[in-house]
C-alpha cells in the first residue's frame, strides 16, 4: 500500500484559496512570500520532488515578475522599466534552471499566474503601455547570474 504524496502537507503550503483567490486582481498571498497561494501550490504540484528546488525557485521568480506586471502602476514609467528588467532576469533564470528546452515550464507559469480574464488583460495593458511609451522590452546587458536564489 503506497501512501499518496500530499504536496501541501509535505511542504507546509498555504491552503488553496479556491475561487476566492480569483475574486481580486491581487489574489491571496497568505504567507506574504510574493507569490499568490494558488500559484505557489501549482508550482509545487508541477515540480514536487526535492531535487527540483532550483526549478521551483526559478518558477517563483518568474511568477513574482508576472505578478508585478499585473499589479503595476502604469503611470510610473521608471517602475515599469524596473519590472521589465526583473521579468527578463526571471525568464533567463527559468531558462537556465529548467531541464526542458520546449518552454513548457514558462507556459505553465503564465497559465498559473494569468488565470483570470482580468489578470490576462492587465498583462496585455502593461505591454501596450510599454510600446505606447517607447519602452523597449529588452535588457541591454546580459546578466550572467539572473537567478535570485543564486544571489544569497
N, C-alpha and C positions, 0 to 999 in steps of 0.2 A: 504494500500500500504506500504509494508515493504521496508525500504531503504536497499540497498545492502551494506554490510560492506566492506570497502576497507582497507585492512591491510596496504598498503603503505601510504595512507593518514593518517590513524589513528595513526600510529607510526612514521610518518615522515621518512620513509625509503628512501634510495637512489634509483635512477631509475634502473630498470632492465637492465643490460648491454647486454643481449641477446647473440648472437653468438660472439660478440667482447670479452665477458668475458671468452670465451673458447679458444681464439687465443694464449694466452701465459700461461705457467705453473702457473704463479703467479695470473692470472686473474685480476680483477679490484676490488679495495677496495677504493672507492672514499671518504669515510668518515674516513679512516685510523683507524678503530677500531680493526684491526687484523683478520677480517672475510671478505671474498670476498662478494661483494654486492649480487650476485646471491644466495649465501648460506644464507646470512642474511635474504633475502626476503623469501627464502624457509622455514627457521626456524619460522618466524613469521606467515607464511601461515599454517604451520603444527600445531603450538600452538598459536592461535591468541588471546585467552581470557586473560583478565587482571590477573586472578588467576593462570595463567600458567607462570608467570615471572621466578620463580626459575627453572622450566624446561627449559625455553628458555636460561637462563644464563648458565645452565649446558651444554646445546647443543652448545652454543657459545664456552664454554671452550673446549669441545671435538673437535669442528670444528677447533679451533685455534691450538690444538695439532696435528691434522691430517695435517693441512696446514704447520706446522713446519716440519713434516716428509717429506712432498712432496718437500719442498724447502731446505732441509738440505744439508749442506756442508759435504759430505760423507768422506772427508779427516780429519775432526776434530772429533776424537773419543770421546773426553770429551764432546763436544757439543751433540753428538749422545746420550750419557748416560743421559745428562740433559733432552733431548727430551723424552727419554723413561720414566723418572720419571714424567714429565708433562703429558704424554699420559696416564700413569697408574692412576695418580690423576684424570685426566679428565674423564676417564672411570668409576672410583669409584664414582665420583661426579654425573655423569649421572645416574648411577645405584641407588644412594641414592635419587635423585631428581625425578626420573621417577615413576609415579604411576603404570606403566606397569611392568610386570615381564617376558615379552616374547621377549625382546631385540629389539622390533620394532623401538624404538627411536634411538638406536645405529645404526641399519642398515640404518635408514633414513639419519643419518648424514654421514655415509660412502658413500652412494649413492650421496648425495648432494655435498660433497667435492671432491670425486674421480669420477667426471662426464665426464672425457675425458680419452682416452687411455693413453695419456702422464702422467696424474696425477696418474692413476692406476699403471702404470709402475714405476713411481718414488716411490710410496708407496712400491711396491714389492722389488725394488732395495734397499731401506732403510733397510728392514728386512733381506734381503740377506746379506747386509753389516754387520749388527749386528751379524748374525750367522758366517760369514766368519772371524770376528774379535773376536769371543768368548764373545760377549757382551750379557749377559742374558737379556731377556725381562721380568724382574721381579723386584719388589722393595722389599728389604728385610724387611722393617718395614712398617706396615700398618699406613697410615696417618688417624687419627681419624676425621680430618676435611679437606677432599680433595677438597672442593668447593672454588673456588676463591671468589665467591660472599659472602661467609660467613667470609672472612678474612678482611673485611673492618675495 
